Amino acid sequence: MSALAVLGGDPIRTESYPRWPVFDQAEIQAVTETVLSGRWGGSPYPGPNTAKFAAKFSEMQGGGIAVPMMNGTITMEVALRAAGIGWGDEVIVPAYTFQATAAAPMAAGAIPVLVDVSPDSYCIDPAAVVNAITERTKAIIVVHLAAQMADMDAIMDIARAHNLVVIEDAAHAHGARWRDMGAGTIGDFGSFSLHSAKILTTGEGGVLLCKDQHMAELAASIIDCGRPKDTDKQNFTMGVNYRWSELHAALGLVALERFPGQMAQRAEMADYLEECVSEILGISMLPRDPRQTRRSQYRYILKIDPDYYQCNNDTFCYVMVKEGLPVDTGYPAMHRYDLFQPQLSHLPVPVAFPEYFKFDEMSFPIAEAASECESVWMGESIFRSGKHGVDGLVAGLQKLHDNREKLPQLAEQFAEEIEIHDQLSKMRKRR
Ligand SMILES: Cc1ncc(COP(=O)(O)O)c(C=O)c1O
């Protein structure tokens, strides 16, 4: 049995995983052409690159009217504003996601109501949604997390029964399909991020997919300082400047060309990983829901059994990283997120509605277990590194398995380093 790298042994992997984003002369040429065209900005909106990107994006995703904008947070804020949801309205969001999913309703003046996630998918639990509905509930934001999709059948049934708007936060789900319907095309709105780490990236950017033409016009108006976008060009709205630049759109057009090949590569390697780890005890995969007809791996989550390994995911990930394997523990449960603590938000919503923000009194057992005990998140680059790259990861998991008796002692010995490492990866401050 080889010694763990954290104890001075040789790490499993010394070469880095493939860099992201992928680029070559095609991106340079696209940006150069845009620079030479003199049309850099987003005004008048949409510019030619942006309009082309919008059409191709909705084609790739399988529906909706695409309104590109600056990022995948304002997409959700704009969707809520377009749907007339704002001050004092309740918006149900999952307790296990990036802070943007809850920050966006607050920016629109609405109250995010956190609910727990399902243990099988780590996506929003439909039963918890039903329990959280009140007379003030106006919308549900579901998140398709990592490679999983939320149960869209149940969510759409609930939304229809209670007349709620559904926004799919599909920041992780470019290309994913539920019953062959594209993520982000099932609810009223689909929100996509094109942030540097995302599997379709332009450095910064976001796309709002709208089911309804009128909503798309309103969204385009809101992001273009309220300029009218309806056919008569008469209806001004209250807007801001969230336009996307033509330089970003130029990168996006190339990214869309690359995307199908990269997605197929990741999917193949995720299948391979699943075959390889099925024999390692104490490790399990989130079950596949057959209704999710296409997965798209932004991240891939494994569950460890903390009793079997006698440690939590923070120690497990720390030891794996020392082996040269890029894994982390993912997001904090939303009520533990420093970035989201209402007293730091400087937003009027928590001041006006403090009864909704008693985070110390909240408990979301599944989100807490995922975040603090069992989930191990793997980056997309592992799945672009061929079988050799995946084999490295599997060898690391096997090595931790074989050395599992040492893990409780390592958790104590490296407690401080592990805490800092985990807090940094979770974007939490040390308390
Ligand atoms: C689930 C989720 N929603 C929303 C966002 C926000 O996207 P952006 O960074 O483009 O604002 C992200 C990530 O960045 C995310 O992971």
The ligand as an SDF file (V2000), in Angstrom:
LIG
                    3D

 16 16  0  0  0  0  0  0  0  0999 V2000
  -25.8600   27.6260   -9.8310 C   0  0  0  0  0  0  0  0  0  0  0  0
  -25.3390   28.9710  -10.2480 C   0  0  0  0  0  0  0  0  0  0  0  0
  -26.2100   29.9620  -10.4580 N   0  0  0  0  0  0  0  0  0  0  0  0
  -25.8170   31.1800  -10.8470 C   0  0  0  0  0  0  0  0  0  0  0  0
  -24.4890   31.4610  -11.0510 C   0  0  0  0  0  0  0  0  0  0  0  0
  -24.1140   32.8550  -11.3940 C   0  0  0  0  0  0  0  0  0  0  0  0
  -23.5250   33.0120  -12.6220 O   0  0  0  0  0  0  0  0  0  0  0  0
  -22.5890   34.2640  -12.9030 P   0  0  0  0  0  0  0  0  0  0  0  0
  -21.2900   34.0310  -12.2020 O   0  0  0  0  0  0  0  0  0  0  0  0
  -22.4580   34.2770  -14.3860 O   0  0  0  0  0  0  0  0  0  0  0  0
  -23.2890   35.4730  -12.3790 O   0  0  0  0  0  0  0  0  0  0  0  0
  -23.5290   30.4420  -10.8770 C   0  0  0  0  0  0  0  0  0  0  0  0
  -22.0830   30.5890  -11.0680 C   0  0  0  0  0  0  0  0  0  0  0  0
  -21.3550   31.3930  -11.2740 O   0  0  0  0  0  0  0  0  0  0  0  0
  -23.9720   29.1750  -10.4520 C   0  0  0  0  0  0  0  0  0  0  0  0
  -23.0900   28.1800  -10.2620 O   0  0  0  0  0  0  0  0  0  0  0  0
  1  2  1  0
  2  3  1  0
  2 15  2  0
  3  4  2  0
  4  5  1  0
  5  6  1  0
  5 12  2  0
  6  7  1  0
  7  8  1  0
  8  9  2  0
  8 10  1  0
  8 11  1  0
 12 13  1  0
 12 15  1  0
 13 14  2  0
 15 16  1  0
M  END
$$$$
